[in-house]
């Protein structure tokens, strides 16, 4: 096992993919700005046209990555929270896999925020294989990925965590795509 400082250092290496505790479940992550690492993450998860969620410390990190501030600003009053927002994204096709939209989240969990502040945005998806349960412990994640990832950061048992709420703005109306822990009230 490694500590968060080592995980941060490893995530800055080219093509790095690891498993870390997120604010919900264990996630398999890579630096969002590293196209090769993101491609590797998607290959490990067998994800085709099913992008993960961009986790960031704040919206400035997302804007620096290439997302448009105008799509992020309306949600700043709701972040940080376990609230993922699907926004339009015509660039960054390596992230959105041709769907022209991405889910983004500014998590509330301070441990994760510390990592994000130092690494920049991370592309994340739950640490599991298709049609299998999400990893709530590091042992479950290791059973899925073994030595196919570069590192594991143990954050204990996450069984009590609930998934994020996912929303999307469609025709000026907020649509709840998944109700999770956060109760969204526009």
N, C-alpha and C positions, 0 to 999 in steps of 0.2 A: 504494500500500500504506500501511497505517497501523500504528501500534504498539499494544501492549496497553492503554496508558492511554487512547488515543483510542477504542479498541473499548469499553472499560468505560464511558466517557462516552456513547458513542452508544447503548449498550444500556440506558441509563437514560432515554432519550427515548421518549415514547409511540409505540407501534406499530412499534418498531425490530426489524428482522430482519437478521442478518449471518451470515457464514461464518467459523468459527474452527477451529483445530486442537484436537481433543479428545485424550483419552488413547488413542484407537483410530484413527479416521479423521477427515477434515474433517467438521464438523457444521454444519448450518444451525440457528441458535439464536435464541431470544427470551427475554426475562424471563418466567419462569413466572407471575408475578403480574399480567402485562399481558394480559388476555383478548383484546384486539384484535390484539396482536402474535402471540399463539399461534394465533389464527384465521388470520392472514395466513401464518404459517409452514406450517400445515396446507394452506392453499390452494396455496401455492407447490409443495408436495410432492404435491398431489392425494391427501391422506391422509383417508380416511373410515373411521372405526372401526378405526384403526391408530395409536394414540398413540405419541409418541416416548418418549424416556427423560428423566427429570428428573435433572439433574446438580446437585449441591450440595456446598458446602464441608464441611458436617457435618449431623448429623441435626437439630440445633436449627433450622437454616434450613428444613428440610422441615416440622418441626412448626409453625413460624411461618406457613408457607404454608397449613397446614391438614391435613397428614397426621397420623395417630395414632402417637404415640411407641411404643405397645405393638407395632405391626407392624414398627417400625424397630430397636428395641433389640436383639432377638436377633441382628442381623447386624453390630452395631458392632464385634465382635471380628474381623470379616473385612474391614472397611473402614479406611482407604482402599485400594482395589484396583480393577482392571478387572472388577468383579463387579456386575452389575445384578440387582436383586431385584424381582420383581413382587409388589406388596403390595395388599391391598384398599384401595379408596378410593371411598366412597359420595358424597362431596362433590366439588367441583372438576370438574364434568362437562365444562367447556370444555377441560380437560386430557385426561381419559380418554375422551372422546367416547362416553359411554354404556356403557363396558365395566366400570365400577366397579372397575378395578384400574389400577395404574401401575407401570412399571419405574422404579426409582430407583437412582442410583449415586453413591457418594462416591469420585471418582477419586483416584488416587495421584499423577498428574502434577502437579508443583509449579507449572509455568507456568499450567495450567488452574485449579488450586486458588487461585492468587493472583487470577485473574479472578473466580472464584466467591465468594471471600471479600468482594469489593467490590461485586459485582452482585446477590448473592443467587442463588437457584436459577434455572437456565436450562432451558427445554424444549429438547431437542435431538433431531435425527434426522440420519441420514447425509446429506451434501450430494450427492445424486444424484436422478435422476428414477426413477419406478417401473420396475422390471425392468432398471435400468441399474447398472453397477458403481459402488461407492462412490468418492468422490474421495479420492485419496491425495496429490494436489498441489493447490495453489491454482488452477493453470491448469485442471485438470479441473473444479473447482467453478465457475469462471467460465464454462466452456463450457456448463454446465447452467443457470446462473442469470443470467449477464450482469449487466445493470443492474437486475434485479428485486429485489435485496437492497440494503441500505443501505451495507454495507461488507464487506471481505474482510481477514482477519488472516492473514498468511502465517506458517506454522510449519515451512516446509521440506517435504521429501518424507517422507511417513508410510508408505511402502510396507512397511517392516519391522514396522509395528505389526499386532497381531492383534486381532480383535474381542473384546469383553467376553464373559465367561461370563454367561449369564442363568439364574437359578434362580427357583423359586416354591415356596412352602410349600403343599402340598395334603394335607389330612387328616393333619397332623402329620408329613408326610414331605417332604423336600426333593427336588424334581424338577428335573433339569437340562434346561432348555429349549434351550440352545445351549452347547456346550462351546467356550470361547474360550481366551485366554491363561492366565487364572487357573484353577488346579486347586482346586476347592472341596472341602474335607474337613470335614464336620460334626463 
